[in-house]
Amino acid sequence: MIFDKFRAKKKENFEICSPVKGDVIDVTKTNDPLFKSEGLGKGVGIIAEENTLVSPVNGEIKTFFPTKHAIGITSDDGVDILIHVGIDTVELNGKYFNALKEQGDKVKKGDKLLEVDFDSIKNEGYDTTVLLVITNTQEYSAVKSCEGNKTVDDTIIEIQK
């Protein structure tokens, strides 16, 4: 039909930016057995250099754990993202975490989500690696991590439909 060329094409590729400045490694190189095995999806680990985490995408906070250590976001493109701050930090029961958003909030890329006192968490003996995984990995043909030192404007995961 003549109007077909004017229809919006469905997006085929997605980029997920870093929620925090730091060194990005593939999730298979992290110390958490569940994340390392990609049991929750493909993703990355980030050794944070700052204490504020921001939204890596435009979307909605679907889950904000009461312990504030984990946030689930669905992007406007339908990508399901889990940001998990530290390993076994659920045991801290919210100590050293300050939520800046709530479950159900709409967010834009770069909106502040959470303040974390990484030094105090580290002093309590916890691994402070920030884990970011795509929990609906199986819906995509490729989910690739982009390792290296990244800022919040840098892509850390590339996804192909």
N, C-alpha and C positions, 0 to 999 in steps of 0.2 A: 504494500500500500504506500502511497505517496508520503504519508506522515510518519512511516516507520523510521526514517532517518532522523526525525526530530525527537523520538522517544529517548529518554535517558537510559544510558547503558548501565547495567548493574555492575557495581564495582567488583573487580576480580582480585585485586591485591590490596593488602592492608599493612600499615606500619604501626608498630607499637613503640612509643617513646619511653625513655627511662623515667621512672617515678622519683628518682633521686640520683644525684651526681655520684659517680663511683666507678670501680672496676667491675666490668660485666664478664661473667664466665657462663658457659653452657651449664644448664641445670644438672647434667650428668656428672659434673665435676664438684658438686656441692656435698656437704656432709650429712644431709638428711636422707635416710634410706628411701622413704616414700617418694620424695621429689626426685632424688637421684635416679630412681628406676623409671621415671616419667609416668608413674602410676596415676598422677593427677593431670598429666598433659605435658607437652613439650614447653620449654621455657628457659629462663636464665636465673642465675644468682648474681646479686650485686653487693659488693663490699662498699657500703655507703660511706661517703666523705662529708655528708651534711646530715642534719637532724630533722629536716622537713621533707615529707613525701608528698608528691603532687599526683594528680590524675594523669595517667599516660595517654588518655583518649577522651573524646567527647562521649558521654554516655550517662548511665544511671547506676548508682550504688545499689546493688541488689541485696548485698549482705554486708553488715559491719558487725563483726563479732563483738559481744559484750566485753571481752577481754582486750579489745582494740588492737590485737596483734595481727588480724587478718581482715582483708576487705575484698569483696567480690563485686566486680563492675562488669556490666554488659555495655559494650560500645554501641554507638548509634548504627554501626555496621553489623551488629550481631555477634561480635567476638566476645566470648566469656573469659574474663581475666581474673585470676586470683593473685592478690598481693599478700604474701605471708612474711611478716617481719620477724626474722630470727628463727632459730631452731629450738623447739621446746619452750618458747617464750609464753605459751598459753599458761604455763605454771606461774607466771608473774601476776596473773589475774588483773591486768591493766596497769600495774605499777610501771612507771616510766613512759607511759603512752598518753598522749593528749589528742583526742579526736577533734578534728576541726569541721567535720561533716557528719551526716547521719545516714542511716539506711533509708533509701527512697529518694535521696537528694539527686538532682540532675547535676552533672559536672561537665566542665569544659577542660580540655587539655591544659594542664598547668595550674588548675585550681588546687589549693592546698587541702590535703586530706588529713594529715596526721603529723604530729610532732613526736619525735622519739628521742629519748636520752640514751643514745647508743653506748656512751662511756659507762653509765651506771649498769646497763644490761651486761656489758662485757665484764665489768667488775664483779658481777654476781656469778660469772662463770659460763654465761651463755654465748653461743655462736650467734653473731649479729647479722649474718648474711640475709639480705632481703631476697626472697624467692618470688619470682613472677612467672606464672604459668598460664597457658591457654587451655582452659578446662574443656573446651569443645574442639580440641585438636583434631579429632577424628572427622570433623566436617570439612577439613581442608586438605588439599593435595600436598602442601608443603608448609612447614612452620620452621623457620631458620633463625637461630640466634646470631647476633652480631656482637662478637666479643671485643673487649678493649675498654679504655677509659672513656666514659660517656658522661654527658651533661643531660639535663632534663629535656633538652631540645633534640637530642640524638636518638635515632632509631636503634632499638635493641632487639626487636623481633620483626622479621618480615614474614608475611603470610600470603599464600596463594590459594585462591578458591579452587 
